[in-house]
């Protein structure tokens, strides 16, 4: 199983992640071609080839309407007034879309921006950071300093912990890109296929990884 070939293809600009990721996968039973393909493809999508380890959220009004249509799309499909008021303000966008969710406080708390996606699996929200910080460090230090999750060995370990906590090997074994994508991006399986943000790209990367393996 040529894991290095997949990492060379999916993360060519982040060679410092290759060995930590391989080591973490081996420790967490991400150890078959399908499991490796799905795991590396999803991580590569979430982090742009392991190069973007903090969620950007620099959306235009059109981007907001496309990404969160229930929040930011008007009746005719155009960006609504809220989308226009938030456009190109990443901190305000994060504090709006992640407010009062995932253990975060209201918009003015700043929790949305502070706990926006981090690491190669883009852990998001106070609850997730606390849970996986406790699992990895034995305390909640990630809640106080989320950027600890950007260090390669920590990022790799946290991604594997998230993967196994969500039983994603089960869906990888079934070669179900939709289920894996839903659980990572939406936090739950949905009846509709392909509704996870970036689904087509996730699928393309998975197929590439499978071929290389």
C-alpha positions, 0 to 999 in steps of 0.5 A, a space after each residue: 500500500 503506497 501511502 507515500 504516493 497518495 501524500 505526494 499527490 494530495 499534500 505536495 506542499 506540506 511534506 512536514 505532515 507526511 510522516 506524522 500522518 502516516 504514524 497517526 494512521 497506523 496507531 488508529 487502525 486507518 490501515 486498509 486502502 479504502 480507509 487510507 484513501 477516504 481519510 487522506 482525501 477528506 483531510 486534503 479537502 478540508 485543509 487544501 492539501 494540508 496547507 490551510 490549517 485555520 478556516 478562512 471564511 473570507 466569503 463574498 455575499 455570493 459565496 455566503 449565499 452558495 455555502 449557507 443558502 438557508 441563512 444567506 440566500 434571498 427568495 430569488 436566489 440572490 444574496 440577502 441583506 445579511 449576506 451583503 452586510 457580512 461579506 468579506 469580513 471573516 471574523 464577523 462571518 465566523 461569529 455569526 454562523 457559529 454563534 450559539 452552536 457547538 458550545 459557542 456563545 452568542 455572536 458578541 462572545 467572539 467564540 465563533 472566530 476563536 473556535 473556527 476550523 483548525 487543523 487538517 480536519 478543521 475541528 470547529 466549535 468549543 465542544 469539539 475543541 474541548 472533547 478532542 483536547 481532553 482526549 489528546 492532552 488530558 485537559 482543555 488547552 485547545 479551547 484556550 489556544 486552538 492553534 496548538 492543533 496546527 502543529 503537524 503531529 498534533 494535527 495528525 493525531 486529532 484528525 485520527 481521533 475525530 475520525 474514529 470518534 465518528 466511526 468513519 472507518 465503517 463508512 470508508 470500508 463501505 466506500 461511502 463518500 457521501 456518508 463520510 462527507 456528511 459526518 465530517 462537514 454536516 455532523 450527521 448523515 442526511 438523506 440527500 446525497 452530495 449535500 456536504 459542502 465540497 462534495 464533488 471535490 471530496 469525491 474526486 480526491 477519494 477516487 484519486 487516492 484509491 487509484 494511487 493505492 
